[in-house]
Amino acid sequence: MSFLEVQTQTAWGRVLAGFAQWCAPQPDWITLDVGSGPGLLPALFAERGCRAFGCDLDDAVLRRRLYSSLVQADACWLPFSSETFDLVTATNVLFLLPEALMTLQEMKRLLRPGGVLALLNPSERMSVSAAAALADERGLRGLDRQSLLDWAQRAEAHHRWDEEQTINLFAEAGFCKIEMTLKVGSGLARWAKGVKDKD
Ligand SMILES: C[S@@+](CC[C@H](N)C(=O)[O-])C[C@H]1O[C@@H](n2cnc3c(N)ncnc32)[C@H](O)[C@@H]1O
């Protein structure tokens, strides 16, 4: 199963569309999606009038892209000038990375003062059993079911930040006005956003 299939052939595309709306991008914003995969989220921001960019570490993922303005880059060392972007996003990426705080600080460097960082990660409620229960409840089959269970497996093997841990992570990286919400079934994913201080 490729990320292109996940973004275009499963319910994940609808989750990203909801997340794009929640980020509330303004038409003239410059946006960057880190770990974009084939680029569905930047494509959704571009549809809303943004100058949208994406980046991903994996060259193979980028070769099968659905959006053009993507570059290869590591989230820890992003090849963009400081204070360039109005919105930086990362969906289902930070929880996989060993150096979450350092990565958030690098994303913050790219934001203009007052710019927004928005993240989507599995919540503390995510587990293989919770994902299987949701898949059963919704009658998910094939790719839809498999991608949800794969996500849960990866979440169990990596980070699942709860509300307090998420607030601490944002605050430590220097973000204020932190907002969050739980989504996906009974709240298997946490969406969180914060604003880069103007000081
Ligand atoms: C689970 S996928 C999520 C893709 C997309 N954001 C989405 O929500 O559909 C994780 C993505 O992060 C990328 N990735 C992993 N480590 C990365 C890193 N250090 N820097 C940039 N991208 C990374 C992977 O190549 C992969 O495309």
The ligand as a Tripos MOL2 file, in Angstrom:
@<TRIPOS>MOLECULE
LIG
   27    29     1     0     0
SMALL
NO_CHARGES

@<TRIPOS>ATOM
      1 C1          2.4890    8.4200    7.5850 C.3       1 LIG1
      2 S1          3.0870    9.3330    6.2290 S.3       1 LIG1
      3 C2          2.0270   10.7500    6.2270 C.3       1 LIG1
      4 C3          1.9420   11.4020    4.8760 C.3       1 LIG1
      5 C4          0.9870   12.6140    4.8470 C.3       1 LIG1
      6 N1          1.4330   13.6760    5.6960 N.3       1 LIG1
      7 C5         -0.4150   12.2070    5.2120 C.2       1 LIG1
      8 O1         -0.9000   12.5590    6.2780 O.co2     1 LIG1
      9 O2         -1.0420   11.5130    4.3910 O.co2     1 LIG1
     10 C6          4.6110    9.9850    6.8520 C.3       1 LIG1
     11 C7          5.3920   10.7410    5.7990 C.3       1 LIG1
     12 O3          6.4850   11.4070    6.4450 O.3       1 LIG1
     13 C8          7.6470   11.2380    5.6610 C.3       1 LIG1
     14 N2          8.8050   11.3890    6.5410 N.ar      1 LIG1
     15 C9          9.2620   10.5010    7.4620 C.ar      1 LIG1
     16 N3         10.3420   11.0110    8.0780 N.ar      1 LIG1
     17 C10        10.5610   12.2410    7.5480 C.ar      1 LIG1
     18 C11        11.5360   13.2510    7.7750 C.ar      1 LIG1
     19 N4         12.5040   13.0970    8.6770 N.pl3     1 LIG1
     20 N5         11.4700   14.3880    7.0450 N.ar      1 LIG1
     21 C12        10.4930   14.5480    6.1150 C.ar      1 LIG1
     22 N6          9.5480   13.6230    5.8450 N.ar      1 LIG1
     23 C13         9.5840   12.4800    6.5630 C.ar      1 LIG1
     24 C14         7.4920    9.8640    5.0420 C.3       1 LIG1
     25 O4          8.2920    9.7110    3.8800 O.3       1 LIG1
     26 C15         6.0020    9.8350    4.7310 C.3       1 LIG1
     27 O5          5.7000   10.3380    3.4590 O.3       1 LIG1
@<TRIPOS>BOND
     1     1     2 1
     2     2     3 1
     3     2    10 1
     4     3     4 1
     5     4     5 1
     6     5     6 1
     7     5     7 1
     8     7     8 2
     9     7     9 1
    10    10    11 1
    11    11    12 1
    12    11    26 1
    13    12    13 1
    14    13    14 1
    15    13    24 1
    16    14    15 ar
    17    14    23 ar
    18    15    16 ar
    19    16    17 ar
    20    17    18 ar
    21    17    23 ar
    22    18    19 1
    23    18    20 ar
    24    20    21 ar
    25    21    22 ar
    26    22    23 ar
    27    24    25 1
    28    24    26 1
    29    26    27 1
@<TRIPOS>SUBSTRUCTURE
     1 LIG1         1 GROUP 0 **** ****
